[in-house]
Amino acid sequence: MAKIKVTKIRSAINRPVDQKRTLEALGLRKMGQVKEHENTPNILGMINKVSHLVSVEEA
């Protein structure tokens, strides 16, 4: 399965709780932090929900 790198590029301050929890579920806490995930529909759905806070690239 393909891998993708997700980088947190914006702060979660003043964001709804569900977006903050989605970032935590992706494993992103600090600005600039990068996590590698499998390219699955579940992960892509979470990324789509917080797409304005993260950047995504192929691993």
N, CA, C, O and CB atoms as a CASP TS submission, in Angstrom:
PFRMAT TS
TARGET T0000
AUTHOR 0000-0000-0000
METHOD Language model
MODEL 1
PARENT N/A
ATOM      1  N   MET     1       0.840  -1.180   0.000  1.00  0.00           N
ATOM      2  CA  MET     1       0.000   0.000   0.000  1.00  0.00           C
ATOM      3  C   MET     1       0.887   1.246   0.000  1.00  0.00           C
ATOM      4  O   MET     1       1.947   1.263   0.626  1.00  0.00           O
ATOM      5  CB  MET     1      -0.957  -0.003   1.220  1.00  0.00           C
ATOM      6  N   ALA     2       0.451   2.271  -0.696  1.00  0.00           N
ATOM      7  CA  ALA     2       1.222   3.506  -0.818  1.00  0.00           C
ATOM      8  C   ALA     2       1.240   4.263   0.513  1.00  0.00           C
ATOM      9  O   ALA     2       0.314   4.165   1.319  1.00  0.00           O
ATOM     10  CB  ALA     2       0.639   4.397  -1.933  1.00  0.00           C
ATOM     11  N   LYS     3       2.304   5.007   0.712  1.00  0.00           N
ATOM     12  CA  LYS     3       2.445   5.816   1.921  1.00  0.00           C
ATOM     13  C   LYS     3       2.354   7.293   1.541  1.00  0.00           C
ATOM     14  O   LYS     3       2.720   7.688   0.434  1.00  0.00           O
ATOM     15  CB  LYS     3       3.795   5.510   2.648  1.00  0.00           C
ATOM     16  N   ILE     4       1.860   8.100   2.480  1.00  0.00           N
ATOM     17  CA  ILE     4       1.815   9.550   2.300  1.00  0.00           C
ATOM     18  C   ILE     4       2.391  10.208   3.543  1.00  0.00           C
ATOM     19  O   ILE     4       2.290   9.673   4.647  1.00  0.00           O
ATOM     20  CB  ILE     4       0.359  10.046   2.030  1.00  0.00           C
ATOM     21  N   LYS     5       2.996  11.374   3.351  1.00  0.00           N
ATOM     22  CA  LYS     5       3.524  12.172   4.458  1.00  0.00           C
ATOM     23  C   LYS     5       2.575  13.331   4.700  1.00  0.00           C
ATOM     24  O   LYS     5       2.214  14.055   3.773  1.00  0.00           O
ATOM     25  CB  LYS     5       4.973  12.685   4.158  1.00  0.00           C
ATOM     26  N   VAL     6       2.172  13.501   5.953  1.00  0.00           N
ATOM     27  CA  VAL     6       1.264  14.574   6.343  1.00  0.00           C
ATOM     28  C   VAL     6       2.037  15.512   7.260  1.00  0.00           C
ATOM     29  O   VAL     6       2.607  15.074   8.259  1.00  0.00           O
ATOM     30  CB  VAL     6      -0.031  14.016   7.048  1.00  0.00           C
ATOM     31  N   THR     7       2.059  16.806   6.924  1.00  0.00           N
ATOM     32  CA  THR     7       2.776  17.814   7.696  1.00  0.00           C
ATOM     33  C   THR     7       1.789  18.852   8.215  1.00  0.00           C
ATOM     34  O   THR     7       0.969  19.373   7.458  1.00  0.00           O
ATOM     35  CB  THR     7       3.878  18.486   6.840  1.00  0.00           C
ATOM     36  N   LYS     8       1.871  19.149   9.505  1.00  0.00           N
ATOM     37  CA  LYS     8       1.019  20.196  10.091  1.00  0.00           C
ATOM     38  C   LYS     8       1.649  21.544   9.771  1.00  0.00           C
ATOM     39  O   LYS     8       2.779  21.819  10.175  1.00  0.00           O
ATOM     40  CB  LYS     8       0.850  20.007  11.650  1.00  0.00           C
ATOM     41  N   ILE     9       0.915  22.386   9.042  1.00  0.00           N
ATOM     42  CA  ILE     9       1.465  23.674   8.612  1.00  0.00           C
ATOM     43  C   ILE     9       0.752  24.866   9.244  1.00  0.00           C
ATOM     44  O   ILE     9       1.228  25.996   9.144  1.00  0.00           O
ATOM     45  CB  ILE     9       1.390  23.785   7.110  1.00  0.00           C
ATOM     46  N   ARG    10      -0.392  24.620   9.898  1.00  0.00           N
ATOM     47  CA  ARG    10      -1.116  25.706  10.541  1.00  0.00           C
ATOM     48  C   ARG    10      -1.554  25.295  11.938  1.00  0.00           C
ATOM     49  O   ARG    10      -1.665  24.106  12.238  1.00  0.00           O
ATOM     50  CB  ARG    10      -2.330  26.119   9.700  1.00  0.00           C
ATOM     51  N   SER    11      -1.795  26.261  12.772  1.00  0.00           N
ATOM     52  CA  SER    11      -2.175  26.020  14.156  1.00  0.00           C
ATOM     53  C   SER    11      -3.645  25.592  14.265  1.00  0.00           C
ATOM     54  O   SER    11      -4.470  25.924  13.413  1.00  0.00           O
ATOM     55  CB  SER    11      -1.927  27.276  14.994  1.00  0.00           C
ATOM     56  N   ALA    12      -3.945  24.856  15.318  1.00  0.00           N
ATOM     57  CA  ALA    12      -5.317  24.427  15.588  1.00  0.00           C
ATOM     58  C   ALA    12      -6.013  25.357  16.578  1.00  0.00           C
ATOM     59  O   ALA    12      -7.131  25.074  17.007  1.00  0.00           O
ATOM     60  CB  ALA    12      -5.327  22.997  16.125  1.00  0.00           C
ATOM     61  N   ILE    13      -5.374  26.451  16.939  1.00  0.00           N
ATOM     62  CA  ILE    13      -5.989  27.420  17.849  1.00  0.00           C
ATOM     63  C   ILE    13      -7.204  28.037  17.157  1.00  0.00           C
ATOM     64  O   ILE    13      -7.154  28.347  15.967  1.00  0.00           O
ATOM     65  CB  ILE    13      -4.963  28.529  18.274  1.00  0.00           C
ATOM     66  N   ASN    14      -8.282  28.211  17.897  1.00  0.00           N
ATOM     67  CA  ASN    14      -9.549  28.755  17.406  1.00  0.00           C
ATOM     68  C   ASN    14     -10.183  27.886  16.326  1.00  0.00           C
ATOM     69  O   ASN    14     -10.888  28.399  15.458  1.00  0.00           O
ATOM     70  CB  ASN    14      -9.335  30.149  16.867  1.00  0.00           C
ATOM     71  N   ARG    15      -9.943  26.590  16.369  1.00  0.00           N
ATOM     72  CA  ARG    15     -10.573  25.640  15.446  1.00  0.00           C
ATOM     73  C   ARG    15     -11.579  24.808  16.231  1.00  0.00           C
ATOM     74  O   ARG    15     -11.442  24.662  17.445  1.00  0.00           O
ATOM     75  CB  ARG    15      -9.504  24.721  14.750  1.00  0.00           C
ATOM     76  N   PRO    16     -12.582  24.264  15.561  1.00  0.00           N
ATOM     77  CA  PRO    16     -13.547  23.406  16.256  1.00  0.00           C
ATOM     78  C   PRO    16     -12.876  22.186  16.877  1.00  0.00           C
ATOM     79  O   PRO    16     -11.826  21.741  16.415  1.00  0.00           O
ATOM     80  CB  PRO    16     -14.641  22.958  15.293  1.00  0.00           C
ATOM     81  N   VAL    17     -13.485  21.658  17.916  1.00  0.00           N
ATOM     82  CA  VAL    17     -12.920  20.530  18.653  1.00  0.00           C
ATOM     83  C   VAL    17     -12.737  19.320  17.746  1.00  0.00           C
ATOM     84  O   VAL    17     -11.755  18.592  17.891  1.00  0.00           O
ATOM     85  CB  VAL    17     -13.812  20.166  19.840  1.00  0.00           C
ATOM     86  N   ASP    18     -13.659  19.089  16.814  1.00  0.00           N
ATOM     87  CA  ASP    18     -13.534  17.919  15.947  1.00  0.00           C
ATOM     88  C   ASP    18     -12.300  18.004  15.061  1.00  0.00           C
ATOM     89  O   ASP    18     -11.689  16.978  14.760  1.00  0.00           O
ATOM     90  CB  ASP    18     -14.776  17.767  15.086  1.00  0.00           C
ATOM     91  N   GLN    19     -11.920  19.211  14.636  1.00  0.00           N
ATOM     92  CA  GLN    19     -10.697  19.365  13.834  1.00  0.00           C
ATOM     93  C   GLN    19      -9.457  19.136  14.695  1.00  0.00           C
ATOM     94  O   GLN    19      -8.489  18.533  14.232  1.00  0.00           O
ATOM     95  CB  GLN    19     -10.644  20.769  13.188  1.00  0.00           C
ATOM     96  N   LYS    20      -9.476  19.605  15.931  1.00  0.00           N
ATOM     97  CA  LYS    20      -8.352  19.374  16.842  1.00  0.00           C
ATOM     98  C   LYS    20      -8.173  17.886  17.097  1.00  0.00           C
ATOM     99  O   LYS    20      -7.047  17.389  17.107  1.00  0.00           O
ATOM    100  CB  LYS    20      -8.567  20.120  18.173  1.00  0.00           C
ATOM    101  N   ARG    21      -9.263  17.179  17.300  1.00  0.00           N
ATOM    102  CA  ARG    21      -9.189  15.737  17.549  1.00  0.00           C
ATOM    103  C   ARG    21      -8.751  14.974  16.312  1.00  0.00           C
ATOM    104  O   ARG    21      -8.075  13.951  16.420  1.00  0.00           O
ATOM    105  CB  ARG    21     -10.535  15.214  18.023  1.00  0.00           C
ATOM    106  N   THR    22      -9.124  15.457  15.149  1.00  0.00           N
ATOM    107  CA  THR    22      -8.682  14.819  13.907  1.00  0.00           C
ATOM    108  C   THR    22      -7.173  14.948  13.758  1.00  0.00           C
ATOM    109  O   THR    22      -6.508  13.992  13.359  1.00  0.00           O
ATOM    110  CB  THR    22      -9.396  15.442  12.688  1.00  0.00           C
ATOM    111  N   LEU    23      -6.624  16.121  14.072  1.00  0.00           N
ATOM    112  CA  LEU    23      -5.171  16.299  14.020  1.00  0.00           C
ATOM    113  C   LEU    23      -4.479  15.371  15.014  1.00  0.00           C
ATOM    114  O   LEU    23      -3.448  14.779  14.692  1.00  0.00           O
ATOM    115  CB  LEU    23      -4.794  17.766  14.311  1.00  0.00           C
ATOM    116  N   GLU    24      -5.035  15.237  16.220  1.00  0.00           N
ATOM    117  CA  GLU    24      -4.459  14.331  17.212  1.00  0.00           C
ATOM    118  C   GLU    24      -4.515  12.889  16.720  1.00  0.00           C
ATOM    119  O   GLU    24      -3.572  12.126  16.933  1.00  0.00           O
ATOM    120  CB  GLU    24      -5.195  14.464  18.555  1.00  0.00           C
ATOM    121  N   ALA    25      -5.608  12.509  16.066  1.00  0.00           N
ATOM    122  CA  ALA    25      -5.752  11.150  15.551  1.00  0.00           C
ATOM    123  C   ALA    25      -4.733  10.867  14.445  1.00  0.00           C
ATOM    124  O   ALA    25      -4.295   9.730  14.268  1.00  0.00           O
ATOM    125  CB  ALA    25      -7.176  10.929  15.025  1.00  0.00           C
ATOM    126  N   LEU    26      -4.364  11.910  13.708  1.00  0.00           N
ATOM    127  CA  LEU    26      -3.332  11.766  12.684  1.00  0.00           C
ATOM    128  C   LEU    26      -1.938  11.755  13.300  1.00  0.00           C
ATOM    129  O   LEU    26      -0.959  11.476  12.608  1.00  0.00           O
ATOM    130  CB  LEU    26      -3.440  12.892  11.660  1.00  0.00           C
ATOM    131  N   GLY    27      -1.838  12.054  14.589  1.00  0.00           N
ATOM    132  CA  GLY    27      -0.549  12.049  15.267  1.00  0.00           C
ATOM    133  C   GLY    27       0.199  13.362  15.159  1.00  0.00           C
ATOM    134  O   GLY    27       1.412  13.408  15.364  1.00  0.00           O
ATOM    135  N   LEU    28      -0.521  14.436  14.836  1.00  0.00           N
ATOM    136  CA  LEU    28       0.114  15.742  14.646  1.00  0.00           C
ATOM    137  C   LEU    28      -0.177  16.636  15.837  1.00  0.00           C
ATOM    138  O   LEU    28      -1.330  16.968  16.112  1.00  0.00           O
ATOM    139  CB  LEU    28      -0.372  16.408  13.341  1.00  0.00           C
ATOM    140  N   ARG    29       0.876  17.023  16.539  1.00  0.00           N
ATOM    141  CA  ARG    29       0.728  17.904  17.690  1.00  0.00           C
ATOM    142  C   ARG    29       1.399  19.244  17.464  1.00  0.00           C
ATOM    143  O   ARG    29       0.787  20.289  17.687  1.00  0.00           O
ATOM    144  CB  ARG    29       1.297  17.249  18.926  1.00  0.00           C
ATOM    145  N   LYS    30       2.652  19.230  17.025  1.00  0.00           N
ATOM    146  CA  LYS    30       3.415  20.466  16.895  1.00  0.00           C
ATOM    147  C   LYS    30       3.456  20.935  15.446  1.00  0.00           C
ATOM    148  O   LYS    30       3.301  20.153  14.508  1.00  0.00           O
ATOM    149  CB  LYS    30       4.835  20.274  17.427  1.00  0.00           C
ATOM    150  N   MET    31       3.671  22.242  15.299  1.00  0.00           N
ATOM    151  CA  MET    31       3.809  22.824  13.963  1.00  0.00           C
ATOM    152  C   MET    31       5.027  22.222  13.268  1.00  0.00           C
ATOM    153  O   MET    31       6.081  22.065  13.884  1.00  0.00           O
ATOM    154  CB  MET    31       3.933  24.371  14.042  1.00  0.00           C
ATOM    155  N   GLY    32       4.888  21.893  12.008  1.00  0.00           N
ATOM    156  CA  GLY    32       5.997  21.360  11.239  1.00  0.00           C
ATOM    157  C   GLY    32       6.222  19.875  11.450  1.00  0.00           C
ATOM    158  O   GLY    32       7.107  19.292  10.823  1.00  0.00           O
ATOM    159  N   GLN    33       5.444  19.254  12.317  1.00  0.00           N
ATOM    160  CA  GLN    33       5.605  17.824  12.574  1.00  0.00           C
ATOM    161  C   GLN    33       5.123  17.026  11.365  1.00  0.00           C
ATOM    162  O   GLN    33       4.107  17.353  10.752  1.00  0.00           O
ATOM    163  CB  GLN    33       4.830  17.402  13.850  1.00  0.00           C
ATOM    164  N   VAL    34       5.870  15.973  11.036  1.00  0.00           N
ATOM    165  CA  VAL    34       5.551  15.136   9.879  1.00  0.00           C
ATOM    166  C   VAL    34       5.268  13.722  10.348  1.00  0.00           C
ATOM    167  O   VAL    34       6.011  13.166  11.157  1.00  0.00           O
ATOM    168  CB  VAL    34       6.706  15.146   8.845  1.00  0.00           C
ATOM    169  N   LYS    35       4.194  13.146   9.841  1.00  0.00           N
ATOM    170  CA  LYS    35       3.851  11.748  10.124  1.00  0.00           C
ATOM    171  C   LYS    35       3.613  11.040   8.805  1.00  0.00           C
ATOM    172  O   LYS    35       3.138  11.631   7.835  1.00  0.00           O
ATOM    173  CB  LYS    35       2.592  11.639  11.049  1.00  0.00           C
ATOM    174  N   GLU    36       3.956   9.758   8.790  1.00  0.00           N
ATOM    175  CA  GLU    36       3.761   8.945   7.596  1.00  0.00           C
ATOM    176  C   GLU    36       2.614   7.979   7.852  1.00  0.00           C
ATOM    177  O   GLU    36       2.586   7.296   8.876  1.00  0.00           O
ATOM    178  CB  GLU    36       5.065   8.179   7.211  1.00  0.00           C
ATOM    179  N   HIS    37       1.665   7.924   6.915  1.00  0.00           N
ATOM    180  CA  HIS    37       0.496   7.062   7.048  1.00  0.00           C
ATOM    181  C   HIS    37       0.301   6.272   5.767  1.00  0.00           C
ATOM    182  O   HIS    37       0.810   6.637   4.707  1.00  0.00           O
ATOM    183  CB  HIS    37      -0.767   7.888   7.375  1.00  0.00           C
ATOM    184  N   GLU    38      -0.454   5.168   5.885  1.00  0.00           N
ATOM    185  CA  GLU    38      -0.881   4.413   4.710  1.00  0.00           C
ATOM    186  C   GLU    38      -1.938   5.230   3.971  1.00  0.00           C
ATOM    187  O   GLU    38      -2.686   5.996   4.580  1.00  0.00           O
ATOM    188  CB  GLU    38      -1.435   3.003   5.110  1.00  0.00           C
ATOM    189  N   ASN    39      -1.989   5.058   2.671  1.00  0.00           N
ATOM    190  CA  ASN    39      -2.950   5.781   1.846  1.00  0.00           C
ATOM    191  C   ASN    39      -4.266   5.000   1.813  1.00  0.00           C
ATOM    192  O   ASN    39      -4.553   4.297   0.844  1.00  0.00           O
ATOM    193  CB  ASN    39      -2.395   6.000   0.402  1.00  0.00           C
ATOM    194  N   THR    40      -5.063   5.129   2.882  1.00  0.00           N
ATOM    195  CA  THR    40      -6.336   4.425   2.986  1.00  0.00           C
ATOM    196  C   THR    40      -7.488   5.433   2.954  1.00  0.00           C
ATOM    197  O   THR    40      -7.277   6.617   3.213  1.00  0.00           O
ATOM    198  CB  THR    40      -6.388   3.575   4.281  1.00  0.00           C
ATOM    199  N   PRO    41      -8.686   4.981   2.644  1.00  0.00           N
ATOM    200  CA  PRO    41      -9.837   5.902   2.625  1.00  0.00           C
ATOM    201  C   PRO    41     -10.074   6.590   3.970  1.00  0.00           C
ATOM    202  O   PRO    41     -10.478   7.753   4.002  1.00  0.00           O
ATOM    203  CB  PRO    41     -11.092   5.148   2.222  1.00  0.00           C
ATOM    204  N   ASN    42      -9.826   5.883   5.087  1.00  0.00           N
ATOM    205  CA  ASN    42     -10.018   6.497   6.409  1.00  0.00           C
ATOM    206  C   ASN    42      -9.076   7.670   6.616  1.00  0.00           C
ATOM    207  O   ASN    42      -9.496   8.742   7.052  1.00  0.00           O
ATOM    208  CB  ASN    42      -9.807   5.462   7.516  1.00  0.00           C
ATOM    209  N   ILE    43      -7.808   7.466   6.303  1.00  0.00           N
ATOM    210  CA  ILE    43      -6.804   8.520   6.473  1.00  0.00           C
ATOM    211  C   ILE    43      -7.088   9.671   5.517  1.00  0.00           C
ATOM    212  O   ILE    43      -6.980  10.833   5.907  1.00  0.00           O
ATOM    213  CB  ILE    43      -5.379   7.966   6.240  1.00  0.00           C
ATOM    214  N   LEU    44      -7.446   9.373   4.279  1.00  0.00           N
ATOM    215  CA  LEU    44      -7.745  10.431   3.311  1.00  0.00           C
ATOM    216  C   LEU    44      -8.949  11.252   3.738  1.00  0.00           C
ATOM    217  O   LEU    44      -8.987  12.457   3.490  1.00  0.00           O
ATOM    218  CB  LEU    44      -7.990   9.834   1.932  1.00  0.00           C
ATOM    219  N   GLY    45      -9.937  10.628   4.375  1.00  0.00           N
ATOM    220  CA  GLY    45     -11.093  11.358   4.889  1.00  0.00           C
ATOM    221  C   GLY    45     -10.711  12.310   6.008  1.00  0.00           C
ATOM    222  O   GLY    45     -11.207  13.435   6.074  1.00  0.00           O
ATOM    223  N   MET    46      -9.820  11.853   6.894  1.00  0.00           N
ATOM    224  CA  MET    46      -9.361  12.727   7.981  1.00  0.00           C
ATOM    225  C   MET    46      -8.544  13.888   7.419  1.00  0.00           C
ATOM    226  O   MET    46      -8.679  15.022   7.877  1.00  0.00           O
ATOM    227  CB  MET    46      -8.519  11.928   9.007  1.00  0.00           C
ATOM    228  N   ILE    47      -7.710  13.610   6.439  1.00  0.00           N
ATOM    229  CA  ILE    47      -6.901  14.664   5.827  1.00  0.00           C
ATOM    230  C   ILE    47      -7.802  15.675   5.129  1.00  0.00           C
ATOM    231  O   ILE    47      -7.549  16.878   5.193  1.00  0.00           O
ATOM    232  CB  ILE    47      -5.886  14.067   4.826  1.00  0.00           C
ATOM    233  N   ASN    48      -8.844  15.201   4.469  1.00  0.00           N
ATOM    234  CA  ASN    48      -9.778  16.093   3.786  1.00  0.00           C
ATOM    235  C   ASN    48     -10.473  17.020   4.774  1.00  0.00           C
ATOM    236  O   ASN    48     -10.760  18.172   4.449  1.00  0.00           O
ATOM    237  CB  ASN    48     -10.816  15.284   3.007  1.00  0.00           C
ATOM    238  N   LYS    49     -10.744  16.528   5.969  1.00  0.00           N
ATOM    239  CA  LYS    49     -11.434  17.316   6.993  1.00  0.00           C
ATOM    240  C   LYS    49     -10.561  18.469   7.502  1.00  0.00           C
ATOM    241  O   LYS    49     -11.083  19.527   7.854  1.00  0.00           O
ATOM    242  CB  LYS    49     -11.844  16.413   8.165  1.00  0.00           C
ATOM    243  N   VAL    50      -9.244  18.275   7.543  1.00  0.00           N
ATOM    244  CA  VAL    50      -8.329  19.305   8.042  1.00  0.00           C
ATOM    245  C   VAL    50      -7.335  19.725   6.954  1.00  0.00           C
ATOM    246  O   VAL    50      -6.194  20.076   7.255  1.00  0.00           O
ATOM    247  CB  VAL    50      -7.573  18.795   9.285  1.00  0.00           C
ATOM    248  N   SER    51      -7.766  19.688   5.709  1.00  0.00           N
ATOM    249  CA  SER    51      -6.864  19.966   4.584  1.00  0.00           C
ATOM    250  C   SER    51      -6.288  21.389   4.621  1.00  0.00           C
ATOM    251  O   SER    51      -5.218  21.636   4.064  1.00  0.00           O
ATOM    252  CB  SER    51      -7.604  19.751   3.270  1.00  0.00           C
ATOM    253  N   HIS    52      -6.985  22.317   5.269  1.00  0.00           N
ATOM    254  CA  HIS    52      -6.513  23.690   5.377  1.00  0.00           C
ATOM    255  C   HIS    52      -5.442  23.844   6.453  1.00  0.00           C
ATOM    256  O   HIS    52      -4.828  24.906   6.561  1.00  0.00           O
ATOM    257  CB  HIS    52      -7.675  24.615   5.672  1.00  0.00           C
ATOM    258  N   LEU    53      -5.208  22.803   7.248  1.00  0.00           N
ATOM    259  CA  LEU    53      -4.226  22.855   8.327  1.00  0.00           C
ATOM    260  C   LEU    53      -2.978  22.002   8.047  1.00  0.00           C
ATOM    261  O   LEU    53      -1.978  22.111   8.757  1.00  0.00           O
ATOM    262  CB  LEU    53      -4.870  22.400   9.617  1.00  0.00           C
ATOM    263  N   VAL    54      -3.041  21.162   7.022  1.00  0.00           N
ATOM    264  CA  VAL    54      -1.946  20.234   6.737  1.00  0.00           C
ATOM    265  C   VAL    54      -1.551  20.281   5.265  1.00  0.00           C
ATOM    266  O   VAL    54      -2.307  20.756   4.417  1.00  0.00           O
ATOM    267  CB  VAL    54      -2.341  18.808   7.127  1.00  0.00           C
ATOM    268  N   SER    55      -0.355  19.780   4.982  1.00  0.00           N
ATOM    269  CA  SER    55       0.052  19.551   3.599  1.00  0.00           C
ATOM    270  C   SER    55       0.357  18.075   3.447  1.00  0.00           C
ATOM    271  O   SER    55       0.790  17.424   4.397  1.00  0.00           O
ATOM    272  CB  SER    55       1.288  20.430   3.204  1.00  0.00           C
ATOM    273  N   VAL    56       0.131  17.544   2.247  1.00  0.00           N
ATOM    274  CA  VAL    56       0.263  16.109   1.998  1.00  0.00           C
ATOM    275  C   VAL    56       1.170  15.907   0.786  1.00  0.00           C
ATOM    276  O   VAL    56       1.081  16.631  -0.206  1.00  0.00           O
ATOM    277  CB  VAL    56      -1.137  15.442   1.769  1.00  0.00           C
ATOM    278  N   GLU    57       2.044  14.904   0.890  1.00  0.00           N
ATOM    279  CA  GLU    57       2.907  14.555  -0.240  1.00  0.00           C
ATOM    280  C   GLU    57       3.140  13.048  -0.226  1.00  0.00           C
ATOM    281  O   GLU    57       2.980  12.394   0.804  1.00  0.00           O
ATOM    282  CB  GLU    57       4.265  15.334  -0.180  1.00  0.00           C
ATOM    283  N   GLU    58       3.518  12.511  -1.372  1.00  0.00           N
ATOM    284  CA  GLU    58       3.821  11.088  -1.475  1.00  0.00           C
ATOM    285  C   GLU    58       5.092  10.783  -0.690  1.00  0.00           C
ATOM    286  O   GLU    58       6.024  11.587  -0.677  1.00  0.00           O
ATOM    287  CB  GLU    58       3.974  10.660  -2.958  1.00  0.00           C
ATOM    288  N   ALA    59       5.133   9.633  -0.041  1.00  0.00           N
ATOM    289  CA  ALA    59       6.294   9.265   0.759  1.00  0.00           C
ATOM    290  C   ALA    59       7.319   8.527  -0.089  1.00  0.00           C
ATOM    291  O   ALA    59       8.371   8.135   0.416  1.00  0.00           O
ATOM    292  CB  ALA    59       5.874   8.402   1.952  1.00  0.00           C
TER
END
